[in-house]
Amino acid sequence: MKNLFKLILISPIFLCLFLSCQQAFSHTEETITLELPDWPPETEDASLSQNYPELSRWKIQINTCSEIKTFWLTPQDKVISFTISKNQPASLTALPITFLADGNESAYFYPAGFVYPSSFDSKTNSRIRWEEGYLADLIHKIIAGKTETGVSTSRLQKFMFSFNWKKAQENIDSRIESSLSDSLTACYNPWLIDTANLLDNLCYGSFKVSLLNITSAFTYNLDTLFPLQDLTPLSAFIPENQKLSEKGLIVIKKACPTLIGDGKEKGLVFVCNSAKNLSREYIYMPIYCEDYEKIYPF
């Protein structure tokens, strides 16, 4: 992350790209109203909805180039409104904190997300989407690095304006939709993108669609490879669970431990070194420990 911001400071590419942006530094504010995802998540399979654990709370993070705000929402909250600098790059992540069978909490599932301004529609309430969680979290990681490196807000904004977030999200959406409609393929999971490689390319003002490809990964059928008996598997990436439920198909990245759990008690950690070399280990679901910081509204 430190190298990322060093390159932002020295590369003239970002200045050129920034100056070409017509919406650069607007000092007006805009009120954003977003709908939280349904919990349990919407699915065509009613039995799949019943497999999800009970929701305890939402961890919300609003990420702007000047600050990151963290607070909590209850399961009863369905909509969130907040004010943001108009047309300035930002994101929101909504992480579902769920209950384990023993009453403890877990943060097993990936967050849903919203990227501003590319996903904002001023005429209707926009939705926080599971498919958008990866890019929203990527923005969070970039902004969080600002504190470590001391890069200025204005330089960070220049970097954020250099990337077409809307085009990237449309490509991710298309890949997910296409994979879900193909009965022979596993669901495309953007959380398996090589994020370090993606950021390295962004540093040099280079973005290719191929950077969103999932590399060094293998597709497995959990039903045939490893009968899970009393374990009902759920992917941490919510849209993947429909395909996992129907076909048992899951993608596991090489040399990257992957937890597939039931979200309530137990899970399997898979490690693959090659397509035919896949190991597994049963574990109990990790416990989430974080106190409430701020309750909305702040």
N, C-alpha and C positions, 0 to 999 in steps of 0.2 A: 504493500500500500504506500510506503514511503517513496519508493521509486516512481510510483504513479504520479504523485504530486510534484516531484522534482521535474519530471518531464513536462507537466503542465506549465511550470514556471519558465522553462527555457524554450519551449517549442513555439515558433511563430505561427504554426498551422492553426492553433486555437484562436489566435487574435484575428486571423483572416476569416475564419468560419464564424466567429462571433460577430464581427462587424457586418457580415452579410445578413445577419438575422434582424428582421424588421421589428421583432417584439422584444428587443433586448431588455432594457431596464425600465420597466413600468413601475411607478411608485404608487399606483392605485391598488386598492384591495378588492378581493372578490370572496363572496361567501360560497362555500362548497357544501352541498348536502349529498351524502352518500348512504346507500342502503347496505347494511351488513349482509354477509352470506347467510343463507338458511342453515340452521343446525337442528337435527342432523342434515347433512347436505342433500340437495335434491337428487333423486335417482329414479330411473325407470323401474328398478327392482325394489319393491317394498321391503323384502327381507333383508336387503343390503342396508337400508336405512336403520333397521333395528339393530344392526351389528355395531354401530358407532357408539362410543362411550358418551356419557352425559357431559354436557358442557358446564364448566365451572365459571369461566369468565373469558373475556377477550383482552389480550394485551395489544393496545393500539400504539403505533408510533407514526407520528407525522414528521416527515423528513424534508426540511428546506435547507438551502445553502447557508442559512444563517444559524440554524439550530435544529435540534431533534427534541420533540416533545413526546413523552411517554406517559400513558395513563391507562385506565382499565374501564371496561364496560361490562355490564351484567348480561346474562343470557336473555333477559327481557328486553334489552335495548335492540332496536331494529334499524335505527337511523342515527347518523352522526352529522352534525353541522359544525363548520369551523371557518375562520377567515384566513386568507392567504394572500400574499402579494400577487397581483394579477399577472399571469403569463410567465411567472418565474418557475423554473423546473423544480419539481417536488414529487414526493410519493407518500403513500400511506400503506402501512402493513397492518393486518389484523391477524394475530396469532391466536388460535383457539387453545385455551388451557382446559383440559378435560380431566374428569375424575377417573382414577383407577378403582379397581374392585375393592381395595382396602380403605378407600376414602382419601388417599393422597392425590396430589395433582400430577399431571404429566403434560409435557409440551412436545408430543410425538409428531403431530401433523405440521406440514409446512404452512406458512401464512398465506392468506389471500392478500391481494394488493390492488392498488390503484395508482396510476401514473398521471401526473398533472404537468402540463395542460392537455396532453395528447388524448386522454380518455375522457375529458370533461365535456359534458353537454349541459349548457346553461338552461335549456328548456325543460329538462327532465332530471329527476334524481339519478345520478350515475350509480352503478353497482361496484362494490368491492368484489373482485373476482379471484377465484383460485388460480385460473390460468395466468393471471397478471402478477401473481405473487413473486415470481422469480425476479422480474425486472424491477419491481418495487423494492425488493430486498437488496438488489444490486445497487440501486440508488442510495439506499440506507447505508450500505457498506462504504460507498465512495464518500458520502458526506461524513460518516463517522470518522474516516481517516483524516478529516480536516483538523480535528483536535490534536491528533498525534503529530502532524507535520507542520501545523501553524500556517497553512496556506490561507490567503485572504478569501473573504466571501466573494469578492468580485472575480477573482481568478477561478474560483471553483465554479461560478456561474458560467464563465466562458467555456470551461470544459464541458459542463452539462449541456450547453446549447450546441455543442459540436456533434452530438449524436442524435440520430433520428429515432427516438424512442417509439414513435407511433409505427414506423415501418417494421421495427424489430418485433413489436408485440403482434402486429398483424401476421408476421411470418410464424411466430410461435403458435398463435391461434389456429392458423391453417394447418400446421403440422399435427397439432393435437386432434383437430377435427378429422383430418384424413386418416390418422392412425386408428381412431376409434371406429371409423366406418369400415376398416379393413379387418376382416375376421382372422387373417393370418399373421397380423403384426401386433406387437405389444403397443401400449399407449406411449406416445412421445412424452418424455418427462424432461422439461427444461432445467430442472434442478441437477441433471446429470451433465449439463454443459460444462466445458472446461473454462471456468470463470477466470482463472489466472491468465490463460491465453487470450481470452476475450478482452480483458482489461489491458494487457500488454499492447494489443493492436489498437485499442482506442487511444492509448497514450500517443501513438504516432499518427492519429487522425485517420486510421485505416479500419474500415468495417466491411466484411464480406459475409454474405448470408451463410456461407459454409462454416463460419465461426459458431453458428447455432446447431451444428451437427453434433450428435452424440457419438463420440469416438471411444475406442478401446472398451467396448461394452458388449455384453452377450444377452440374448433373450432366452429365458428358461420357462418351462411349464412346471409350476410348483406342484400341481396335482400329480404329475407322473414322476417327477424327480424325487420329491420329498413329501410323501403323505403326511399331512400335518395333524391328523387325528383330531384332537379336541381343540386345536388352534384355528380360529377363523381369521385368515390373514387380511390385513388392511394396509395399503400403501400410505406413506406419509403425504404423497401427492394425491389429493382428493380425486381429481378427474381420472386417475389411473385405476380406481377401485372398481369401476364398472367392468372394464376389460379383465381385471384380475378375478372378479367374481364370476364372469361368464366363461372365460377361457383359461384362467390360471396363469396368464402370461405376465411376466415381469422382466424388466431390464436391470441387469446388475453390472456396474462398472468394474473394470479390471483393477485389482489391488486396492479396492475401496470398500471397506466393511459396510455392509448395507443391512439395516435393521428392518425386518418385516414383522410387525407385531399385531396383536388383536386390539391394541389400544386400551386394554383393561387390566391385563395381568402379565401375560407372557409374550415372548417374541423369539424370533430366530435371527441370528446375525450370520449373514452369508459373506464369504470371501472367495472370489474367483481369481485364479492366476492364469487360467486359460479356459477355453470353452468347455473342456472336459474335466477341469480340475476345480471343483466347487466344494467348499467345506461349509459346515453349518455348526452353530452352537446355540443351545437354548439359553435364554436369559430372562430375568424379570424386567418388566418395563421400567425405564429410568424414572425417578421421581423428580418433579419440578419444584424448586424451592426459590421463591422470590416474593417478598412482601408487597403489599399494595403500596404504590407510591402516590399516585394522584387519581382521584375519581372525577370523571367527566361530569359537568363542565368545569374547566379549570379557570 
